[in-house]
Amino acid sequence: MSAPDAPDRTKHKTHAKVVNIKDVAARANVSVGTVSRVLANNETVGTALREKVTEAIRELNFRPSGVARGLRRSRTDMIGLVIPDITNPFFAELAKHVEAIASRSGFSVLLSITNEDPRIELNQIESLLKSYPTGLIVVPTQFGASEGWKSNVATVAVDRRFAGYPLISVDHAAGAGLAARHLLALGHRRIAYIAGPPEAPVSRERRNGFVDALAAEGVTPEILEGYFDYASGETLGRMLLDRAPGERPTAIATASDQQAIGLMRAANDLDLKVPQDISVVGFDDIPLAELITPRLTTIRQPVEQIAARAVALTTGTSPLPIDDELLEASLVVRNSTAARD
């Protein structure tokens, strides 16, 4: 007698039923509205009824989604983070700290990137608002924030002002002043400055802070304007350094570490040594600043502190401030600056 055929398991697969809020209501013999109020921790639900619903949830192993809970509470345990450029090391570090700090508080972070385009910024913000976030952290586009959206969601701007919302930022002008006074203290008087785009508020604040600090000592810097990237630092740096020794600056400060690193590359290509021939100061203290050779003297932004304040304000841990919060920058002296002979 031959053995019976093995069952064809491919034809009789069973799928576990997805439990929903109606199933919980039926098991507990209550209305869907009662289950919703229990999930939202509504105090109007009596103890006995709450225990009955909780028991049904446990028996059915019901797991409400974050978005579903958010729709009942008009929010989710999620923060929207909008940044202009993920390739910018400062914004990447900001995103890292926001995610880590939010996670410790039980919040997830949904990241959106605008590529410095106000139209994309508007679309990204409107999309995030449809997910019912607890709050929004926005680094606006540097050439003017988009308009056309309104929300009751707790919102803060970081690094750049966003009309109508509180700003959490380093004091850009004071930080740039630290760089100027550092170079003056080293004996430099023939000083240049590589600025960011003149239409960008952050660029103007850093430039003004640097120029004002030098003016207090009777020094006027040579200023060139570009973008905040490596290429601008290299191109403008070559323009400043490809001169006779008595005509080129002895020290150059920049509006960003990326510019400073590009500048140091230009110096190397021209066989100039940093800091023996030219002292260089950056701004931001991105991770790469400590890795290049020589290590970069720079102005440090307290990025973790900025991220912590932004998360606290957008999750309700701290009330939204009426005025802007400007945090203190600090001078980090490494190997790219030296006293003038």
Buried (B, 14 or more C-beta within 10 A) or exposed (E): EEEEEEEEEEEEEEEEEEBBBEBBBEBBEBEEEBBBBBBEEBEEBEEEBBEBBBEBBEEBEBEBEEEBBBEBBEBBBBBBBBBBBEEBBBBBBBBEBBBBBBEEEEBBBBBBBBEBBBEBBBBBBEEBBEBBBBBBBBBBBBEBBBEEBEEEBBBBBBBBBBEEBBBBBBBBBBBBBBBBBBBBEBEBBBBBBBBBBEEBBBBBBBBBBBBEBBEEEEBEBEBBBBBBBBEBBBBBBBBBBEEEEEEBBBBBBBBBBBBBBBBBBBBEEBEBEBBEBBBBBBBBBBEBBEEBEBBBBBBBBBBBBBBBBBBBBBBEEEEEEEEBBBBEBEBBEBBBBBEEE
